[in-house]
Amino acid sequence: MTDLRSLKTLLAVVEYGSIHLAARALFVSHSTASRQIKTFEEHYGTTLFDRSASGVVPTGQGLALADFARRMIAESELLSDSFGNYSRASRPSLSSPAPGSARPSSPTPSTMS
């Protein structure tokens, strides 16, 4: 299962060219970021980054997964925004009764005998 945090880690590694720098930028440990990349590589059965002493460079497959990650993160943000808009639009206000319901009337002095 691919989660958004792992996709964000992948994008940070592509951007920074370093697992260490990506981990620092995301406030996760180096081992966590490295494990997330390794999990992707094992899941897809391919190398996503060429590693060297000077950093990492995405392979063609790594770039393809980065493009997918950008789209998934953007779609997730759109979905979150639409839920927020839906919630605000459909939430009944406290000053008016919900459609189809009558607000109970308060007792008046003439009806309290």
C-alpha positions in Angstrom: 0.0 0.0 0.0 1.4 3.3 -1.1 0.8 6.1 1.4 1.1 9.9 0.8 4.0 10.2 3.3 6.1 7.8 1.4 5.2 9.6 -1.9 6.3 12.9 -0.3 9.5 11.3 0.8 10.2 10.1 -2.7 9.6 13.6 -4.1 11.9 15.1 -1.5 14.6 12.6 -2.4 14.3 13.5 -6.1 14.3 17.3 -5.2 17.3 17.2 -2.8 19.3 14.5 -4.6 20.0 13.0 -1.1 18.1 10.7 1.2 19.7 12.4 4.2 18.7 15.9 3.1 15.2 14.8 2.2 14.8 13.2 5.6 16.0 16.4 7.4 13.6 18.5 5.3 10.7 16.2 6.2 11.6 15.9 9.9 12.0 12.1 9.7 15.0 9.9 10.4 17.4 8.9 7.6 16.5 5.3 8.2 12.8 6.0 7.8 13.3 7.8 4.5 15.7 5.1 3.3 13.3 2.3 4.3 10.4 4.1 2.4 12.5 4.2 -0.8 13.6 0.6 -0.3 10.0 -0.5 0.1 9.0 1.2 -3.2 12.0 -0.5 -4.9 11.0 -3.9 -3.5 7.3 -3.4 -4.3 7.9 -2.4 -7.9 10.9 -4.7 -8.4 13.2 -2.0 -9.8 15.9 0.5 -8.7 14.4 4.0 -8.4 17.7 5.8 -7.7 21.3 5.4 -8.7 23.3 5.8 -5.5 26.8 7.3 -5.1 28.9 8.9 -2.4 27.7 12.3 -3.7 24.0 11.5 -3.5 21.2 9.9 -5.5 19.9 10.4 -9.0 16.5 9.1 -10.0 16.4 6.4 -12.7 13.8 6.5 -15.4 11.5 4.4 -13.2 12.2 6.8 -10.3 11.1 9.8 -12.4 8.0 8.0 -13.5 7.1 7.2 -9.9 7.8 10.9 -9.0 5.4 12.0 -11.7 2.8 9.6 -10.3 3.5 10.9 -6.8 2.9 14.5 -7.8 -0.4 13.7 -9.3 -1.5 11.6 -6.4 -0.6 14.3 -3.9 -2.4 17.0 -5.9 -5.5 14.8 -6.2 -5.5 14.1 -2.5 -5.3 17.8 -1.8 -8.2 18.5 -4.2 -10.2 15.8 -2.5 -9.5 17.3 1.0 -10.5 20.7 -0.3 -13.7 19.5 -1.8 -14.6 17.7 1.5 -14.0 21.0 3.3 -16.2 22.9 0.9 -18.9 20.2 1.1 -18.9 20.2 4.9 -19.2 24.0 5.0 -22.0 24.1 2.5 -24.1 21.3 4.0 -23.6 22.1 7.7 -26.8 23.6 9.1 -26.4 26.9 10.8 -27.3 27.2 14.4 -29.6 30.1 13.8 -32.0 28.3 11.4 -33.7 24.9 11.7 -32.6 22.1 9.4 -34.8 21.7 6.3 -38.0 19.9 7.0 -37.8 20.3 10.7 -39.7 22.7 12.9 -38.0 24.5 15.7 -39.7 23.9 19.0 -41.3 27.0 20.3 -40.5 28.4 23.7 -43.3 28.5 26.2 -44.9 31.9 26.6 -46.5 33.2 29.8 -50.0 32.7 28.3 -49.3 29.0 27.6 -47.7 28.2 31.0 -50.8 27.8 33.1 
